[in-house]
């Protein structure tokens, strides 16, 4: 029985949205389950998919919080234009 945890950022995909929609979560669950079926021959009914939403302030890259890193990238981009 596979158990898959998918972490997504809690930002949403539409402007002004601060979460992943129920429809998007359903698509993630379906897609991940189908990959395990197709690759590992695991039946859909034996696969569990857990979606964890991570708040923006709880992740980062480039050695800094995400918001700071994005600001730095935006500044670099605007200075090259």
C-alpha positions as MATLAB code, in Angstrom:
seq = 'XXXXXXXXXXXXXXXXXXXXXXXXXXXXXXXXXXXXXXXXXXXXXXXXXXXXXXXXXXXXXXXXXXXXXXXXXXXXXXXXX';
ca = [
       0.000    0.000    0.000;
       1.752    3.172   -1.150;
       1.389    6.342    0.867;
       2.515    9.486   -0.948;
       2.810   12.913    0.655;
       2.707   15.907   -1.670;
       3.692   19.281   -0.275;
       2.402   22.351   -2.074;
       2.829   25.980   -1.223;
      -0.231   27.737    0.120;
      -0.291   30.448   -2.513;
      -2.963   29.353   -4.913;
      -2.765   29.427   -8.657;
      -5.149   32.318   -9.300;
      -4.519   35.974   -8.395;
      -5.745   36.695   -4.872;
      -6.014   33.018   -3.977;
      -4.207   31.781   -0.877;
      -4.805   28.063   -1.202;
      -4.974   25.169   -3.611;
      -8.559   24.542   -4.685;
     -10.472   21.341   -4.001;
     -10.485   20.664   -7.748;
      -6.704   21.056   -7.959;
      -6.247   18.725   -4.989;
      -8.508   16.138   -6.608;
      -6.423   16.331   -9.793;
      -3.195   15.890   -7.792;
      -4.618   12.839   -6.023;
      -5.808   11.327   -9.283;
      -2.560   12.018  -11.112;
      -0.287   10.660   -8.382;
      -2.452    7.561   -7.990;
      -2.380    6.915  -11.740;
       1.415    7.253  -11.853;
       1.765    4.604   -9.135;
      -0.691    2.383  -10.982;
       1.128    2.794  -14.287;
       4.697    2.551  -12.961;
       4.383    0.149  -10.004;
       1.138   -1.628  -10.933;
      -0.462   -0.507   -7.648;
      -4.267   -0.500   -7.646;
      -5.887    2.924   -7.242;
      -7.823    1.740   -4.192;
      -4.635    0.825   -2.331;
      -2.878    4.167   -2.833;
      -3.142    6.956   -0.280;
      -2.204   10.507   -1.229;
      -1.746   13.136    1.469;
      -1.581   16.798    0.491;
       0.131   19.196    2.863;
      -0.112   22.925    2.241;
       2.907   24.926    3.378;
       2.530   28.600    4.293;
       4.746   30.989    2.351;
       6.753   31.992    5.422;
       7.584   28.332    6.132;
       9.787   27.668    3.114;
      12.620   29.199    1.204;
      15.412   28.695   -1.268;
      18.610   30.385   -2.240;
      19.521   30.514    1.448;
      16.689   32.878    2.401;
      12.933   33.022    2.981;
      10.966   32.783   -0.254;
       9.586   36.326   -0.152;
      13.095   37.776    0.219;
      14.447   35.605   -2.576;
      11.627   36.639   -4.903;
      12.239   40.318   -4.102;
      15.918   39.870   -4.921;
      15.063   38.208   -8.240;
      12.596   40.992   -9.081;
      15.224   43.650   -8.316;
      17.775   41.879  -10.493;
      15.273   41.539  -13.319;
      14.215   45.195  -13.158;
      17.823   46.367  -13.151;
      18.559   44.472  -16.377;
      15.596   45.933  -18.257;
];
